[in-house]
Structure formats: structure tokens, C-alpha cells
Amino acid sequence: MTATATEKTGATEHHDHPDAAQGSGTPDGTGTAERAGAAERAGTTEKKGAGERTGARTTEAAGVISGARERIDALDDRIIGLIQERMAVSAVIQEARITSGGRRVNLSREMEVLGRYREALGKPGTALAMTLLELCRGRI
Ligand SMILES: O=C(O)C(=O)C[C@]1(C(=O)O)C=C[C@@H](O)C=C1
């Protein structure tokens, strides 16, 4: 027998209710989360279907989402690596300044950094830069 899109993804294309479309309802009335919880408690595992993992309602959409998520994971790995590199470079600057008798923090430079992120990314860019500065300050 050929598997249907629904069987392959766990998605149900002809239901409007999101939970039904993601395979959480079964004929015996047991929801996916409920069964997963029971499996967890029993120490057994229950694999989620592609539809449930991605929120997709079709096999095609599930494939697009899975592929794009792999790219996002790869990008996040690179971003995390760059942040760690930034922290190390920032530590070099702070160490040089403190060793020379100066202060760890340089507020005018922080304003420049905030401005660059705001210019590129708008208001959330400022919040992102503040988090980066928090990560980078005081790590020597
Ligand atoms: O550029 C500096 O002077 C730094 O010390 C680096 C840095 C940063 O991580 O961008 C960190 C702390 C300072 O308060 C300002 C900026």
C-alpha cells in the first residue's frame, strides 16, 4: 500500500482544527501529547511525525520546513561562533585598557556599537547590541 501525505507527515489535510490536522486526536480519543507523556513516563519513546514536528499540513511543506530549519541551525552555529569570537576580542581590548590603568567600560564606544546595530536592524537591533555588550563586558 502507498503511504498517503497524511501518513507520511502526520498531517491531515482536510481538517480545520489545528490539533486534528497535526494528528493529536486518535479514534480512541488519546491525544498526541497525552500519549507522548505516557510514553515518557513509561520510559518508552514515541516518534513525532513530520507534520507534528514542523506544523506543516502537507508533505511538500514539511520538506521545505525541514530543509530550511537545517539551514537555520547551521546559521545559528555560525552566529554563536562569531559571538564567542567577539567576546574574546572584546576581552583583549578590556584587558589592555585595565592593565594600562583605564576602566573596563567605555560608554562612548558602547553608544557607537548600539548605533551601528540600530542603523542596520532598527529598534530590536539596539536590544540585541545591549545583550552582546552584556555578554562581552567583564570577561577577563
Ligand atoms: O571597544 C572597546 O573599547 C571595548 O572595550 C569593547 C566593548 C565591546 O564589546 O564592544 C566592550 C566594552 C566597552 O564598554 C565597549 C565596547
The ligand as an ORCA input file, in Angstrom:
! r2SCAN-3c Opt
* xyz 0 1
  O      35.703     48.893     22.186
  C      36.026     48.832     23.369
  O      36.674     49.746     23.928
  C      35.683     47.660     24.168
  O      36.045     47.549     25.309
  C      34.804     46.629     23.544
  C      33.368     46.757     24.016
  C      32.558     45.834     23.074
  O      32.438     44.650     23.390
  O      32.123     46.306     22.002
  C      33.243     46.264     25.400
  C      33.211     47.114     26.479
  C      33.215     48.560     26.326
  O      32.416     49.186     27.293
  C      32.918     48.991     24.963
  C      32.919     48.151     23.895
*
